[in-house]
């Protein structure tokens, strides 16, 4: 094995370590200095012996770890002058003219004496410089003073409190106080573990008071450790990162303390590769579009952003609380062209800058409304991979998180109803009463802010070398356009109908004889009627549907035989559907819950009360009838004849030629009395005629028999 100057050799037999100072190739020898000792010991070795030692396994080369990196600019004048002086002394002895004689002891004395005369230093000092210089590899930094190794105290014990005297010590003539020995350190550690480590509400000062209460309550004041001693021990002995993780929790540590190892631009090396999506409750109060005197609370802002260019590629503003319905609208806006969207909100200028269309390769979202069964449709049918950021780790999708702060800071000073700092503090006015904007107007403002943000120059964007060479300005629009032209295009087009179907919510509905039933609503379509889906033989069959929860007037179903998506509309001929037309799913579910509640509570109470009253009246009539009947036995032999007689009597009583209830409509009192008298006479005649008639019928029936 070939050796070189400055190689460090280790003799595996004797464990001696030597550095090669100079190699004489002509004579086949080298000069080596012994390492690890404070004595100048230089030996001459044959190169042949060293090579044989490598072959026999007696020698090995070890790395040089004992070196100093020197920055002379950071040194003060005194240390810089001392370093320069020692280097000049060594350089007078070790130079091209004196090599290799300076390594030989009998010649070296002459050079040392010349240096002593010139620089007025002792022989011992010069040999110290030479030893450090040669052991350090014959470089200037080997002569640097190692003050960083000074002042260390290893296992030093104290009998009295170290440090300067305090006020009490000065007055009492002695430095009173206790020494922080191993026992006191153990007490401190126990107190930290018990009170401070897993409780982020307690302070170090309160922890120290608890320690004194538990361990030093029976001691005098000068027999207790001071809070400064406790603080000093804490700074030296406790790992702050680990303590923060234990006190705040793992999630808080990952979100606020954990180091950031890469940025999102690094993860998205092409435009359209990875989008980040998120939602937030925007701090502004809005009014109702129909009645502007009614407040509707705060809107939910959904945003998608490209990781490569940080460009905002889609947005949606609604009232859904972090739900798939909101994310579906966001993704539809992100993937589809946005000309019609901008024009609907009255924006005509620069809309081509927002007109980013196409589906990305990967979408990253939160484990909230984005993590649902519906998001699996993106992977299964649209070939869009989904990623979910860990809980409470906002830095995992920092690109989109910062967009909310940027947009809020851009527009909040200009908007009424915005929530500023110290909201609802005593003496502050209620921002809800300042609301002036509705959802449509607020969306206009946010679109303009997004256009402005995409065109802004970013100060902290990490430009790639290709972007610098191409002279691209660090704005989201220019970086996006450059990436689309010069990097691999990763956006993919999707048919609008297919996109809508897979982004809609999917649930099961039932096929009944009245139609396709979903949430008490009934739907129908021409194909279903032609194929007799609603036959009573097919009732209660389940079918998967897709729907937009913002309006439940129609649903979509997949028909396997035609391989198409069929649109089913709400059946307006069904009176039960009238209340559900032009309503959102949230409104329908709220209404159904209200009806269900009333049926189980209010309506049940009303029916129970009516049943109780009716039952009481029925029981009263039955009791009176039983009282009239007495203990008479019912004769059932002539039941048919008795039925015939009763029917004749009933027909006479309820004949249409007379109205026995007419007296109830007479308002004049005289007419009422006259009528009452006539009625009594009629009843008497009727009773006599009835008895005669009964006798006549019975006689005839007997004769016929």
C-alpha positions as CSV (number, residue, x, y, z in Angstrom):
1,X,0.0,0.0,0.0
2,X,1.4,3.4,-1.0
3,X,1.7,5.9,1.8
4,X,1.7,9.7,1.5
5,X,2.9,12.7,3.5
6,X,0.6,13.5,6.5
7,X,-0.8,10.0,6.6
8,X,-1.3,8.8,10.2
9,X,0.0,5.2,10.8
10,X,-1.0,3.0,13.6
11,X,1.1,0.0,14.6
12,X,-1.4,-2.7,15.6
13,X,1.2,-4.6,17.6
14,X,2.4,-1.7,19.8
15,X,-0.6,0.7,19.3
16,X,1.8,3.5,18.6
17,X,0.5,6.2,16.3
18,X,2.9,8.2,14.0
19,X,2.4,10.9,11.4
20,X,4.6,10.9,8.2
21,X,6.3,14.3,8.0
22,X,8.4,13.8,4.8
23,X,9.1,11.0,2.3
24,X,12.6,10.6,0.7
25,X,11.7,8.5,-2.3
26,X,15.3,8.3,-3.6
27,X,16.6,6.7,-0.5
28,X,13.4,4.8,0.3
29,X,12.8,6.2,3.8
30,X,10.5,8.6,5.6
31,X,10.5,10.7,8.7
32,X,7.7,10.2,11.3
33,X,6.7,12.0,14.5
34,X,5.1,10.1,17.3
35,X,1.6,11.3,18.2
36,X,-0.2,11.6,21.5
37,X,2.8,12.6,23.6
38,X,4.1,16.0,24.7
39,X,7.6,15.2,23.5
40,X,9.3,15.8,20.2
41,X,10.1,12.2,19.1
42,X,11.0,11.8,15.3
43,X,11.9,8.4,13.9
44,X,13.2,7.3,10.4
45,X,11.5,4.3,8.8
46,X,12.1,2.5,5.6
47,X,9.3,2.5,3.1
48,X,9.9,-1.2,2.4
49,X,9.3,-2.0,6.1
50,X,6.1,0.0,6.1
51,X,4.8,-1.8,3.0
52,X,5.7,-5.2,4.4
53,X,3.8,-4.1,7.6
54,X,0.7,-3.4,5.6
55,X,0.9,-6.8,3.9
56,X,1.3,-8.5,7.2
57,X,-1.5,-6.5,8.8
58,X,0.8,-4.8,11.3
59,X,0.0,-1.2,10.1
60,X,-3.1,0.6,9.2
61,X,-4.0,4.2,8.3
62,X,-6.4,6.0,10.6
63,X,-8.3,9.2,9.8
64,X,-7.2,12.5,11.2
65,X,-9.9,13.8,13.5
66,X,-7.9,16.1,15.7
67,X,-7.8,19.3,13.7
68,X,-9.0,22.9,14.1
69,X,-10.7,25.0,11.5
70,X,-9.2,28.5,11.8
71,X,-10.9,31.8,11.0
72,X,-8.4,34.5,11.8
73,X,-10.9,37.2,11.1
74,X,-12.8,36.1,14.2
75,X,-9.7,36.4,16.5
76,X,-8.9,39.4,18.6
77,X,-5.6,41.2,18.0
78,X,-3.7,39.6,20.8
79,X,-4.5,36.0,19.7
80,X,-3.9,36.9,16.1
81,X,-0.5,38.4,16.9
82,X,0.5,35.4,19.0
83,X,-0.5,32.9,16.2
84,X,1.5,34.9,13.6
85,X,4.6,35.1,15.8
86,X,4.6,31.3,16.5
87,X,4.1,30.5,12.8
88,X,7.1,32.8,11.8
89,X,9.3,31.0,14.3
90,X,8.4,27.5,13.0
91,X,8.7,28.6,9.4
92,X,12.2,29.8,10.0
93,X,13.2,26.2,11.0
94,X,10.9,24.1,8.8
95,X,11.4,25.4,5.2
96,X,12.5,24.1,1.9
97,X,16.2,24.9,2.5
98,X,16.3,23.1,5.9
99,X,14.3,19.9,4.9
100,X,15.1,17.1,5.8
101,X,17.8,18.3,8.1
102,X,15.4,20.0,10.5
103,X,13.9,16.5,11.2
104,X,17.4,15.2,12.3
105,X,18.3,16.0,15.9
106,X,22.0,16.8,15.4
107,X,21.2,19.4,12.7
108,X,18.0,20.8,14.3
109,X,19.8,22.5,17.2
110,X,21.6,25.0,14.9
111,X,18.2,26.1,13.4
112,X,16.7,26.4,16.9
113,X,19.5,28.6,18.1
114,X,19.1,31.0,15.2
115,X,15.4,31.3,15.9
116,X,16.1,32.0,19.6
117,X,18.5,34.8,18.7
118,X,16.1,36.4,16.2
119,X,12.8,36.2,18.1
120,X,14.2,36.2,21.7
121,X,12.3,33.1,22.9
122,X,13.4,30.1,24.9
123,X,14.4,26.8,23.5
124,X,11.6,25.1,25.3
125,X,9.0,27.3,23.7
126,X,10.4,26.7,20.2
127,X,10.4,22.9,20.7
128,X,6.8,23.2,21.9
129,X,5.8,25.1,18.7
130,X,7.7,22.5,16.5
131,X,5.9,19.6,18.2
132,X,2.5,21.1,17.8
133,X,3.3,22.1,14.2
134,X,4.5,18.7,13.1
135,X,2.0,16.7,15.0
136,X,-0.8,18.9,13.5
137,X,0.2,18.2,9.9
138,X,2.6,21.1,9.3
139,X,-0.2,23.7,8.9
140,X,-0.7,27.1,10.5
141,X,-3.9,26.1,12.3
142,X,-2.0,23.4,14.2
143,X,-0.4,26.3,16.2
144,X,-3.7,27.8,17.2
145,X,-4.3,28.0,21.0
146,X,-7.0,25.6,22.1
147,X,-8.6,27.8,24.7
148,X,-11.9,26.0,24.2
149,X,-10.4,23.0,26.1
150,X,-9.5,25.2,29.1
151,X,-11.6,25.7,32.3
152,X,-13.4,22.4,32.4
153,X,-14.1,21.0,35.8
154,X,-14.4,17.2,36.0
155,X,-15.9,15.7,39.1
156,X,-14.9,18.6,41.3
157,X,-16.4,18.6,44.7
158,X,-17.1,21.7,46.9
159,X,-17.4,22.0,50.7
160,X,-18.8,25.5,50.5
161,X,-21.1,27.3,48.1
162,X,-19.1,28.4,45.1
163,X,-19.4,31.8,43.4
164,X,-19.3,35.3,44.8
165,X,-21.0,36.2,48.0
166,X,-24.6,37.4,48.0
167,X,-26.1,40.1,50.1
168,X,-26.6,37.8,53.1
169,X,-23.1,36.4,52.7
170,X,-21.5,39.8,52.7
171,X,-23.4,40.8,55.9
172,X,-22.6,37.6,57.7
173,X,-19.0,37.4,56.5
174,X,-19.3,34.0,54.8
175,X,-20.7,32.7,51.5
176,X,-23.6,30.9,53.1
177,X,-25.8,28.5,51.1
178,X,-25.9,24.9,50.1
179,X,-23.8,23.1,47.5
180,X,-25.6,21.6,44.5
181,X,-24.4,18.1,44.9
182,X,-25.7,14.8,43.4
183,X,-28.4,14.6,46.1
184,X,-29.8,18.1,45.4
185,X,-29.7,17.4,41.6
186,X,-31.7,14.2,42.2
187,X,-34.3,16.3,44.1
188,X,-34.4,18.8,41.3
189,X,-34.9,16.0,38.7
190,X,-37.7,14.4,40.7
191,X,-39.5,17.7,41.0
192,X,-39.2,18.4,37.3
193,X,-40.5,14.9,36.4
194,X,-43.4,15.2,38.9
195,X,-44.6,18.8,38.4
196,X,-43.2,20.3,35.3
197,X,-42.6,17.7,32.6
198,X,-46.2,16.7,31.8
199,X,-48.0,19.9,32.8
200,X,-47.8,22.9,30.5
201,X,-49.7,25.1,32.9
202,X,-47.2,25.2,35.7
203,X,-44.1,27.4,35.5
204,X,-40.5,26.7,36.6
205,X,-40.9,29.1,39.5
206,X,-44.0,27.2,40.8
207,X,-42.2,23.9,40.3
208,X,-39.3,25.2,42.5
209,X,-41.7,26.3,45.2
210,X,-43.3,22.8,45.1
211,X,-39.8,21.3,45.4
212,X,-39.0,23.4,48.5
213,X,-42.3,22.5,50.0
214,X,-41.8,18.8,49.5
215,X,-38.1,18.5,50.5
216,X,-37.0,21.5,52.4
217,X,-40.0,22.6,54.5
218,X,-38.2,21.9,57.8
219,X,-34.9,23.7,56.7
220,X,-33.8,27.2,57.4
221,X,-33.6,29.7,54.5
222,X,-29.8,29.4,54.0
223,X,-30.1,25.6,54.0
224,X,-32.3,25.6,51.0
225,X,-31.2,25.9,47.3
226,X,-31.9,29.3,45.6
227,X,-34.0,29.7,42.5
228,X,-31.0,30.8,40.6
229,X,-29.2,27.6,41.4
230,X,-32.3,25.7,40.2
231,X,-32.4,27.7,37.0
232,X,-28.7,27.2,36.4
233,X,-29.0,23.4,36.9
234,X,-32.1,23.3,34.6
235,X,-30.2,25.1,31.7
236,X,-27.3,22.8,31.9
237,X,-29.1,19.5,32.5
238,X,-32.4,19.5,30.7
239,X,-32.9,19.0,26.9
240,X,-35.2,21.9,25.9
241,X,-36.6,20.2,22.8
242,X,-37.5,17.0,24.6
243,X,-39.0,19.0,27.5
244,X,-41.1,21.0,25.1
245,X,-42.3,17.8,23.5
246,X,-43.3,16.3,26.9
247,X,-45.0,19.5,28.1
248,X,-46.9,20.5,25.0
249,X,-47.5,17.1,23.6
250,X,-46.3,15.3,20.5
251,X,-48.8,17.0,18.1
252,X,-47.9,20.5,19.3
253,X,-44.2,19.7,19.1
254,X,-44.6,18.5,15.5
255,X,-46.6,21.5,14.5
256,X,-44.7,24.3,16.2
257,X,-41.3,23.1,17.3
258,X,-40.1,20.2,15.1
259,X,-37.4,21.3,12.5
260,X,-38.5,21.6,8.9
261,X,-36.4,19.4,6.8
262,X,-37.7,20.3,3.3
263,X,-40.1,22.6,1.6
264,X,-43.2,21.9,-0.5
265,X,-41.5,23.2,-3.6
266,X,-39.1,20.3,-3.3
267,X,-42.0,17.9,-3.1
268,X,-43.7,19.3,-6.2
269,X,-40.9,19.4,-8.8
270,X,-43.4,19.8,-11.7
271,X,-46.5,22.0,-12.1
272,X,-49.6,19.9,-11.6
273,X,-47.8,17.1,-9.8
274,X,-49.1,17.8,-6.3
275,X,-51.9,20.1,-5.2
276,X,-52.7,21.0,-1.6
277,X,-56.3,21.7,-0.5
278,X,-57.6,23.1,2.7
279,X,-60.4,25.1,4.2
280,X,-60.8,27.8,6.9
281,X,-63.5,29.9,8.5
282,X,-62.9,33.3,7.1
283,X,-63.1,36.0,9.8
284,X,-65.9,38.1,8.3
285,X,-69.6,38.3,8.9
286,X,-71.9,38.3,5.8
287,X,-75.6,39.2,5.2
288,X,-78.4,37.3,3.5
289,X,-78.8,37.9,-0.2
290,X,-82.6,38.1,0.0
291,X,-83.0,40.1,3.2
292,X,-79.9,42.1,3.8
293,X,-80.9,42.8,7.4
294,X,-80.3,39.1,8.3
295,X,-76.8,37.9,9.1
296,X,-75.6,34.5,8.0
297,X,-72.4,34.2,9.9
298,X,-68.9,33.6,8.6
299,X,-68.2,31.9,5.2
300,X,-65.9,28.9,4.6
301,X,-63.1,29.5,2.2
302,X,-61.7,26.5,0.3
303,X,-58.4,26.9,-1.7
304,X,-56.2,24.6,-3.8
305,X,-52.6,25.5,-4.5
306,X,-49.9,24.0,-6.7
307,X,-46.8,23.0,-4.8
308,X,-44.3,23.8,-7.5
309,X,-45.3,27.3,-8.3
310,X,-47.4,28.1,-5.2
311,X,-50.1,29.3,-7.6
312,X,-53.7,29.3,-6.4
313,X,-55.4,26.9,-8.9
314,X,-59.0,26.8,-7.5
315,X,-61.3,28.2,-4.9
316,X,-64.8,27.9,-3.5
317,X,-66.7,29.9,-0.9
318,X,-69.7,28.4,0.8
319,X,-71.3,27.8,4.2
320,X,-70.5,24.1,4.6
321,X,-68.3,23.3,7.6
322,X,-65.3,21.5,6.3
323,X,-67.4,18.9,4.4
324,X,-67.0,16.8,1.3
325,X,-69.6,19.0,-0.4
326,X,-67.3,22.0,-0.1
327,X,-64.2,20.1,-1.3
328,X,-66.2,18.6,-4.2
329,X,-67.1,22.2,-5.4
330,X,-63.4,23.2,-4.9
331,X,-62.1,20.3,-6.9
332,X,-64.6,20.9,-9.7
333,X,-63.5,24.6,-9.8
334,X,-59.9,23.5,-9.8
335,X,-60.1,21.0,-12.6
336,X,-62.5,22.8,-14.9
337,X,-61.9,26.0,-16.9
338,X,-62.8,29.1,-15.0
339,X,-64.0,31.6,-17.6
340,X,-67.7,31.1,-16.9
341,X,-67.0,31.1,-13.1
342,X,-65.3,34.5,-13.3
343,X,-67.9,36.0,-15.6
344,X,-70.7,34.8,-13.4
345,X,-69.2,37.0,-10.7
346,X,-68.7,39.9,-13.0
347,X,-64.9,39.6,-13.5
348,X,-63.6,40.1,-17.1
349,X,-60.0,41.2,-16.7
350,X,-57.0,38.9,-16.4
351,X,-59.2,35.8,-16.1
352,X,-56.8,33.9,-18.3
353,X,-54.3,34.0,-15.4
354,X,-56.7,32.0,-13.3
355,X,-57.8,29.7,-16.1
356,X,-55.8,26.6,-14.9
357,X,-57.7,23.5,-15.9
358,X,-56.9,19.8,-15.6
359,X,-56.6,17.3,-12.8
360,X,-53.2,16.9,-10.9
361,X,-51.5,13.7,-10.1
362,X,-51.7,14.0,-6.3
363,X,-54.0,16.0,-4.0
364,X,-53.1,16.5,-0.3
365,X,-55.7,17.4,2.2
366,X,-56.6,17.3,5.9
367,X,-58.0,14.3,7.8
368,X,-61.3,16.2,8.1
369,X,-63.9,16.7,5.5
370,X,-61.5,15.5,2.8
371,X,-61.0,12.1,4.4
372,X,-64.3,10.5,3.4
373,X,-65.6,7.6,1.4
374,X,-66.3,10.0,-1.5
375,X,-62.6,10.9,-1.8
376,X,-61.9,7.2,-2.8
377,X,-63.7,8.0,-6.0
378,X,-60.8,10.3,-7.0
379,X,-58.4,7.3,-6.8
380,X,-60.7,4.7,-8.2
381,X,-62.1,6.5,-11.3
382,X,-60.2,9.7,-11.8
383,X,-56.7,8.3,-11.1
384,X,-55.9,11.1,-8.7
385,X,-53.8,9.9,-5.7
386,X,-54.8,11.3,-2.3
387,X,-52.5,12.1,0.6
388,X,-53.5,13.2,4.0
389,X,-51.4,15.5,6.2
390,X,-50.7,14.2,9.8
391,X,-52.9,15.7,12.4
392,X,-51.8,19.1,13.8
393,X,-48.9,19.3,11.3
394,X,-49.6,22.4,9.3
395,X,-46.1,22.6,7.9
396,X,-46.9,19.4,5.9
397,X,-49.1,21.5,3.6
398,X,-47.6,24.9,4.3
399,X,-48.1,26.2,0.7
400,X,-51.9,26.3,1.0
401,X,-51.9,27.2,4.7
402,X,-50.0,30.4,4.0
403,X,-52.4,31.4,1.2
404,X,-55.2,32.0,3.8
405,X,-53.0,34.4,5.8
406,X,-51.9,36.2,2.6
407,X,-55.4,36.7,1.3
408,X,-56.7,37.8,4.7
409,X,-53.9,40.3,5.2
410,X,-54.6,41.7,1.6
411,X,-58.3,42.4,2.1
412,X,-59.2,42.6,5.7
413,X,-58.5,46.3,6.2
414,X,-60.9,47.2,3.4
415,X,-64.0,45.1,4.4
416,X,-66.8,45.8,6.8
417,X,-67.7,43.1,9.3
418,X,-64.2,41.8,9.5
419,X,-63.0,40.4,12.8
420,X,-59.9,42.3,14.0
421,X,-57.7,41.6,17.0
422,X,-59.2,41.6,20.5
423,X,-62.6,40.7,19.2
424,X,-65.6,41.3,21.6
425,X,-63.3,42.9,24.2
426,X,-65.1,45.1,26.6
427,X,-65.7,48.5,25.1
428,X,-65.3,47.2,21.5
429,X,-68.2,47.2,19.1
430,X,-69.8,44.1,17.8
431,X,-68.4,43.4,14.3
432,X,-71.4,41.3,13.4
433,X,-73.5,44.5,13.2
434,X,-71.1,46.0,10.7
435,X,-71.7,43.3,8.1
436,X,-72.5,44.8,4.6
437,X,-71.3,42.1,2.1
438,X,-73.3,39.1,0.9
439,X,-71.8,35.8,-0.3
440,X,-71.8,36.9,-3.9
441,X,-69.9,40.2,-3.3
442,X,-67.4,38.6,-0.9
443,X,-66.6,35.9,-3.6
444,X,-65.9,38.8,-6.1
445,X,-63.4,40.3,-3.7
446,X,-61.7,37.0,-3.0
447,X,-61.3,36.2,-6.8
448,X,-59.7,39.6,-7.3
449,X,-57.4,38.9,-4.3
450,X,-56.4,35.6,-5.8
451,X,-55.6,37.1,-9.2
452,X,-53.5,39.7,-7.4
453,X,-51.7,37.1,-5.3
454,X,-50.8,35.0,-8.3
455,X,-49.2,38.0,-10.1
456,X,-47.2,39.2,-7.0
457,X,-43.5,38.9,-6.8
458,X,-42.5,36.4,-4.0
459,X,-39.5,37.4,-1.9
460,X,-38.8,34.0,-0.3
461,X,-39.5,31.6,-3.2
462,X,-36.5,29.1,-3.6
463,X,-35.7,29.5,-7.3
464,X,-34.1,26.6,-9.1
465,X,-31.0,27.2,-11.2
466,X,-33.0,26.7,-14.4
467,X,-35.4,29.4,-13.4
468,X,-32.5,31.8,-12.7
469,X,-30.8,31.0,-16.0
470,X,-34.1,31.6,-17.8
471,X,-34.6,35.0,-16.1
472,X,-38.0,34.0,-14.7
473,X,-39.4,36.4,-12.2
474,X,-40.5,34.8,-8.9
475,X,-44.2,35.2,-9.4
476,X,-46.6,32.3,-9.3
477,X,-48.0,33.0,-12.8
478,X,-44.5,33.2,-14.5
479,X,-43.2,30.1,-12.6
480,X,-46.3,28.1,-13.6
481,X,-46.1,29.2,-17.2
482,X,-42.4,28.4,-17.4
483,X,-43.0,25.0,-15.8
484,X,-45.8,24.0,-18.2
485,X,-43.5,24.9,-21.2
486,X,-40.2,23.5,-20.0
487,X,-41.1,20.7,-17.6
488,X,-43.1,17.5,-18.0
489,X,-46.8,18.3,-18.3
490,X,-48.7,16.4,-15.6
491,X,-52.3,17.9,-15.9
492,X,-54.9,15.6,-17.3
493,X,-58.3,16.6,-18.9
494,X,-61.5,15.0,-17.6
495,X,-65.0,15.0,-19.2
496,X,-67.3,17.4,-17.4
497,X,-70.2,14.9,-16.8
498,X,-67.8,12.2,-15.6
499,X,-66.1,14.7,-13.3
500,X,-69.4,15.9,-11.8
501,X,-70.6,12.4,-11.2
502,X,-67.5,11.3,-9.3
503,X,-67.2,14.5,-7.3
504,X,-70.8,14.3,-6.1
505,X,-71.8,12.6,-2.9
506,X,-72.7,8.9,-3.2
507,X,-75.3,7.1,-1.1
508,X,-77.9,4.4,-1.5
509,X,-81.5,5.0,-2.4
510,X,-84.5,2.6,-2.5
511,X,-86.7,1.8,-5.5
512,X,-90.4,1.8,-4.4
513,X,-93.7,1.6,-6.2
514,X,-93.9,5.4,-6.0
515,X,-90.4,6.1,-7.4
516,X,-86.7,6.3,-6.3
517,X,-86.9,7.2,-2.7
518,X,-84.0,9.1,-1.0
519,X,-84.4,11.1,2.3
520,X,-88.2,11.0,1.9
521,X,-88.0,12.5,-1.6
522,X,-89.3,10.7,-4.7
523,X,-87.5,10.8,-8.0
524,X,-88.3,9.5,-11.5
525,X,-87.0,9.4,-15.0
526,X,-88.2,8.3,-18.4
527,X,-86.0,5.2,-18.6
528,X,-87.1,4.0,-15.1
529,X,-90.8,4.2,-16.2
530,X,-90.2,2.5,-19.5
531,X,-88.3,-0.4,-17.8
532,X,-91.0,-0.7,-15.1
533,X,-88.5,0.0,-12.2
534,X,-91.4,1.0,-10.0
535,X,-93.3,-2.2,-10.3
536,X,-94.4,-3.5,-6.9
537,X,-92.3,-6.6,-7.5
538,X,-89.1,-4.5,-7.4
539,X,-89.9,-2.4,-4.3
540,X,-87.2,-1.8,-1.7
541,X,-84.4,-2.6,-4.1
542,X,-81.2,-0.6,-3.3
543,X,-79.4,1.5,-5.9
544,X,-76.4,3.8,-5.6
545,X,-77.0,7.4,-6.5
546,X,-74.9,10.6,-6.8
547,X,-76.2,14.0,-5.8
548,X,-75.3,17.6,-5.2
549,X,-76.2,18.5,-1.6
550,X,-76.5,22.2,-2.6
551,X,-79.8,21.4,-4.5
552,X,-81.7,18.2,-4.3
553,X,-83.9,18.7,-7.4
554,X,-82.1,15.9,-9.3
555,X,-79.9,13.0,-8.7
556,X,-77.7,10.8,-11.0
557,X,-77.6,7.0,-11.3
558,X,-75.3,4.8,-13.3
559,X,-77.2,2.5,-15.7
560,X,-75.1,-0.6,-16.5
561,X,-76.8,-1.7,-19.6
562,X,-76.4,1.6,-21.4
563,X,-73.1,2.5,-19.5
564,X,-74.4,6.0,-19.0
565,X,-75.3,8.4,-16.2
566,X,-79.0,9.0,-16.0
567,X,-80.5,12.1,-14.6
568,X,-83.5,11.6,-12.4
569,X,-85.6,14.6,-11.4
570,X,-87.8,15.1,-8.4
571,X,-91.3,14.0,-9.1
572,X,-93.4,17.1,-8.9
573,X,-96.7,15.1,-9.2
574,X,-96.0,13.8,-5.7
575,X,-97.5,16.2,-3.3
576,X,-95.1,15.1,-0.6
577,X,-92.2,16.4,-2.7
578,X,-93.5,20.0,-2.7
579,X,-91.7,21.0,0.5
580,X,-88.3,19.7,-0.8
581,X,-88.1,21.5,-4.2
582,X,-85.2,23.9,-4.5
583,X,-83.9,23.0,-1.1
584,X,-80.4,21.9,0.1
585,X,-79.8,18.6,1.7
586,X,-79.0,20.4,5.0
587,X,-82.4,22.2,4.9
588,X,-84.2,18.9,4.0
589,X,-82.5,16.9,6.8
590,X,-83.2,19.8,9.3
591,X,-86.9,19.8,8.2
592,X,-87.2,16.0,8.5
593,X,-85.6,16.1,11.9
594,X,-88.1,18.7,13.0
595,X,-91.1,16.7,11.7
596,X,-89.7,13.6,13.3
597,X,-89.4,15.4,16.6
598,X,-92.9,16.8,16.4
599,X,-94.3,13.3,15.5
600,X,-92.6,11.8,18.5
601,X,-93.4,14.6,20.9
602,X,-95.9,17.3,20.1
603,X,-98.1,15.3,17.7
604,X,-98.0,12.3,20.0
605,X,-99.2,14.4,22.9
606,X,-102.1,15.8,20.9
607,X,-103.2,12.4,19.7
608,X,-102.9,11.0,23.2
609,X,-105.1,13.8,24.5
610,X,-107.7,13.3,21.8
611,X,-107.8,9.6,22.4
612,X,-108.2,10.1,26.2
613,X,-111.2,12.5,25.7
614,X,-112.8,10.2,23.1
615,X,-112.3,7.1,25.2
616,X,-113.9,8.9,28.2
617,X,-117.0,9.9,26.1
618,X,-117.3,6.4,24.7
619,X,-117.1,4.8,28.1
620,X,-119.8,7.2,29.4
621,X,-122.2,6.3,26.5
622,X,-121.5,2.6,27.1
623,X,-122.3,3.0,30.8
624,X,-125.6,4.8,30.1
625,X,-126.6,2.1,27.6
626,X,-125.7,-0.7,30.0
627,X,-127.8,1.1,32.7
628,X,-130.8,1.3,30.3
629,X,-130.5,-2.4,29.3
630,X,-130.2,-3.6,32.9
631,X,-130.0,-7.3,33.2
632,X,-132.2,-8.1,30.2
633,X,-131.2,-11.2,28.2
634,X,-130.7,-10.7,24.5
635,X,-133.1,-12.8,22.4
636,X,-131.3,-13.9,19.2
637,X,-133.9,-16.2,17.6
638,X,-135.7,-13.4,15.6
639,X,-132.6,-11.3,14.9
640,X,-133.3,-11.0,11.2
641,X,-137.0,-9.9,11.7
642,X,-135.8,-7.4,14.4
643,X,-133.2,-6.0,12.0
644,X,-135.8,-5.5,9.3
645,X,-138.1,-3.6,11.7
646,X,-135.2,-1.5,13.0
647,X,-134.2,-0.6,9.4
648,X,-137.8,0.5,8.6
649,X,-137.9,2.7,11.7
650,X,-134.4,4.2,11.0
651,X,-135.4,5.0,7.4
652,X,-138.5,6.8,8.6
653,X,-136.5,8.7,11.2
654,X,-133.7,9.8,8.7
655,X,-135.9,10.5,5.7
656,X,-134.7,13.4,3.5
657,X,-138.2,15.1,3.3
658,X,-137.9,16.3,6.9
659,X,-134.9,17.6,8.8
660,X,-135.0,16.8,12.5
661,X,-132.0,19.1,13.1
662,X,-133.5,22.2,11.5
663,X,-134.3,23.7,14.9
664,X,-130.5,24.1,15.4
665,X,-130.5,26.7,12.5
666,X,-133.5,28.8,13.7
667,X,-132.4,32.0,15.2
668,X,-135.8,33.5,16.0
669,X,-137.0,32.4,19.5
670,X,-140.7,32.4,18.7
671,X,-140.2,30.4,15.6
672,X,-138.1,28.0,17.5
673,X,-140.8,27.5,20.2
674,X,-143.5,26.9,17.6
675,X,-141.3,24.5,15.7
676,X,-140.5,22.7,18.9
677,X,-144.2,22.3,19.6
678,X,-144.9,20.9,16.1
679,X,-141.9,18.6,16.5
680,X,-143.4,17.2,19.7
681,X,-146.7,16.6,18.0
682,X,-145.0,14.9,15.1
683,X,-143.0,12.7,17.4
684,X,-146.3,11.6,19.2
685,X,-147.8,10.8,15.9
686,X,-144.7,9.0,14.9
687,X,-144.6,6.9,18.1
688,X,-148.2,5.8,17.6
689,X,-147.7,5.1,14.0
690,X,-144.5,3.3,14.8
691,X,-146.2,1.0,17.3
692,X,-149.0,0.3,14.8
693,X,-146.5,-0.3,12.1
694,X,-144.4,-2.7,14.2
695,X,-147.5,-4.7,15.1
696,X,-148.6,-4.8,11.4
697,X,-145.2,-6.1,10.2
698,X,-145.0,-8.8,12.9
699,X,-148.5,-10.1,12.0
700,X,-147.7,-10.3,8.3
701,X,-144.5,-12.1,9.0
702,X,-146.3,-14.6,11.2
703,X,-149.0,-15.2,8.5
704,X,-146.4,-15.8,5.8
705,X,-144.7,-18.3,7.9
